[in-house]
């Protein structure tokens, strides 16, 4: 009887160390990027919400005459953008012969970042329940947060 010799070869210690080092390098690169994912998503949501709000304000402005007095007012911002309106800005919940403009938003989106996260209030200045600061003379809208509230890159949220 002849014995059959099998050539069994395993991994050497060097090969195992190299694999562990490569996995460690990949983990060192990937883990910090994944942990910033939620913050990056909130920053992107803020940018998206501001785009939606600015587009709604611009469309309202265009349909209501296009002059600087034709922006939604601070006092009636939510009603003028979420219901139907006439050329003067008077609102109604349903469309009729005079209330032919709108609606521009289903609802004001909540602020997705900072200490006021979740707030939907709109006002001319920062306040307790204010998520968005709006200037009805120019149509400019921004996050209602202090200058020291910034994203991971150091940019103030109210400058988006």
N, C-alpha and C positions, 0 to 999 in steps of 0.2 A: 504494500500500500504506500502510495505516495501522499505525502502531506501537501496540501495546497496552502501556499503562503499568501496571505492577504496583505496588501500594502495599505494599512490604515494610517492616514495622516490627519492630524488635527491642526488647529490654529496655533501658531507660535505666540509667545508672550508679546513680542514686538507688534505683530499684526493686531492683537486685541487692544493694545495700548493705542495704536494709531486710530482704530475705529472709535474708541472712547473719546479721544481728543477731538476727532472730527464731529462727533455728536455734541460734545461740549461747546465747540465753536458755533455750530448751528443754533444751539439753544441760547447762547449768549447774544446772538443776533436777533433771533425770533421772539424771545420772551418780552423784551422791552417794547417791541413794536406792537405786540398783541395787547399789552397792558395799557397802551395809549389809545387803543381802539375806541373805547367808550367816550373819552374826552374828544377825540377827533370826530366822532359821530355827532356829539352835541354841538361842536363848532360848525359842522356842515349843516346841521338842522337849523341853527341860528341864521346862517347865510341863506339857506333855502326859505325860511320863514320871512326874512327881510325882503327877499326877491318877490315873494307872493304879495306881501303887503305893498311894496313899492309899485308893482304892476297894477294892483287894484286901485291905488291912489291915482296913478297916471291915467288909467282908463276912465275913472270917475271924472277927473279933471278935464280930459279931452271931450267927453260926452256932455259936460255941463258948461261948455263955453270956452274953455282953454285959457282964461285969463287968471291972474293971480288971486282973484277973489273967488275963483271957482273950485277950490280944493274943499274936501270934506272939512267941516268944522271940528274942533277938538271936542266940543260939548256933544255933538251928534255923530261922532266918528263911526261908532259901531252900527247905529241905525242906518246911516247913509251908505255904508258899504255892505250891509247884510240884508237890506230890504230894498224895495223898489222906490224910485224917487222921480220927481219932476225936474224940470230945468232949473228951478230955484233951489232945489235940495230938500223940499218937503218930502217926507217918507210915508210909505204905506206898506202893509204886509203882503198885499196882492197887487198885481199889475192891473191898471185901468187905463182910460183914455189919456190921462195926464201923467200918470206915474209909469213912464215907459222905459226908464233907465234902471240898470241893475239886474240882478244882484251881482256884486263883485266878489264877495266872500261868503262862504257858508257860515263861518265863525272866525273871530280873530284868533290866530294861532297862539298857543302859550309860549312864553319865553322859555327856551330849552336849557339855559345855562345860568350860572351865577346864583347869588343869594335870593333872587326873585324868581327862580325857576318855577314854572307852572302858572305864573301870573299872566292874565290876558288884558288887564286894564290899560287904557290909553289916556295919557294926560300930557299937558304942556311941559311938565317938569317931573323930576323923580319924586315918587311918593311911596307910601306903604304898600298899596295894592297895585302899583303901576308896573306893568311889564314893558311897555313901549312908550317912548317919549316922542311926541308928534308936534311939528310946527305947521300950523294950518296956513301960514302966510307963504310958505315955500313948498309944502307937501313933503318935507323931509321927515323920515321916521328912523329911529334907532333904538337899540336896547336900552332900557331904563336902568342901567347899572352905573356904578361909580367908576371913575377913571382907573382905580387900582384893581378892578376885576378884569383879569386878562386870560387869554388862552395860553396853551403850552408854549407858544412862540413868543409870548410877551406882548401881543397886540391887545389893546383894550377892546372889550366886547362892544362898547358904545361907539367904536370907530369902524365897525363892519359896514 
